[in-house]
Amino acid sequence: MIDRKQAIVLIKKYIKNEDLLQQSLIVEAILRKIAKILGNNEETWGLTGLLYNIDYEYTQGEPEKRGVFASQLLEGLLPEDCTNAIKSNNYRYSDYIPSTALDKSLVATVAMTNFIISFIGITSLKNFSNINILRDKLNEPNFTDINLKKRILLCNDIGISLNNFLQLNLKVIQDVLNKI
């Protein structure tokens, strides 16, 4: 298995967009926190989060290849449960349905970070503290992206309430952005 230092070199080889790199660092940090909460391996969960986006720039416009290409790139570098989780993040287009805690954590985390970043904007995130605005937006009866909400709600399947998941994501996002 590769270590974090090797994973950073690898991800920088495949991802050139700074926003995608930042999001990978954020997802890594969140998955490490979730692994700790659930008593799982923080290193492998973190690497899964760090590398989940490795094929994004190569599979744009071909969503059916997303995750599959990443798992091929990472074969032998990450345990199979990690590459399966990466494939599960694209379950809408693949045949790998999220079933494990790692799968569901990755799917929910990516969806939540996308929601938070798109709703607030990356530049305003460092000082954002009103979690009620985010929770209210997610709970609106006419929330427009039902698929996004379904992905986020996978947090319940791993035993973390939506409110706690939202708080955890926002805090970790802010911590990561403050270090960059």
C-alpha positions, -999 to +999 in steps of 0.1 A: +000+000+000+012+035-008+016+061+020+002+096+021+034+112+007+033+089-023-004+095-028+002+133-029+028+128-056+004+105-075-026+128-072-006+158-084+005+139-114-032+133-124-050+164-111-039+198-122-069+218-111-063+234-077-099+233-067-100+195-073-068+191-053-083+211-024-115+190-025-094+158-024-076+171+007-109+180+023-125+146+016-094+129+029-096+149+062-133+142+066-129+105+060-101+103+085-125+119+111-153+095+102-129+065+104-118+076+139-155+080+150-164+045+137-132+029+149-118+021+114-084+025+098-078+063+095-049+058+070-067+037+045-099+058+048-079+090+044-061+077+013-094+067-002-106+102+002-074+117-011-074+096-042-111+093-050-109+121-076-077+109-093-094+101-126-117+132-128-098+152-154-094+121-176-130+109-175-148+142-179-176+136-204-174+099-199-191+093-165-193+056-170-155+054-168-152+074-136-141+053-107-133+024-129-103+042-144-093+053-109-095+017-095-073+006-124-047+033-117-047+024-080-047-014-083-021-028-060-016+006-044-047+006-022-066-023-007-096-036-027-121-021-002-107+013-009-109+010-047-144-004-044-154+027-024-139+049-051-160+029-077-191+032-055-188+070-055-200+067-092-227+042-085-252+060-107-231+049-137-214+018-124-225-015-112-208-011-078-235-001-052-223+015-020-227-012+007-199-008+033-193+020+058-164+032+037-184+032+005-213+051+021-190+075+040-172+084+007-204+089-012-220+110+015-188+131+021-183+139-015-220+149-019-219+170+013-187+188+004-200+196-031-232+209-015-214+231+011-188+245-014-214+252-041-239+268-017-214+290+002-186+294-023-150+285-015-139+320-006-165+325+021-161+291+038-132+301+061-155+324+081-188+307+077-204+297+110-242+296+106-248+259+102-286+265+104-286+281+070-271+249+055-294+226+074-325+246+064-315+246+028-311+208+029-344+204+046-364+226+022-393+205+008-384+218-027-347+210-025-339+207-061-313+180-063-329+149-048-300+127-059-276+148-040-297+147-009-300+109-011-262+106-013-258+129+017-284+110+037-262+079+035-246+094+066-275+080+085-266+045+073-232+048+090-247+060+123-240+098+120-271+121+120-275+147+093-269+175+117-237+160+131-225+151+096-231+187+085-212+201+115-183+177+110-180+185+073-181+222+078-156+222+106-131+200+087-135+220+055-127+252+074-098+236+092-083+223+059-088+257+041-072+275+070-041+254+065-038+259+028 
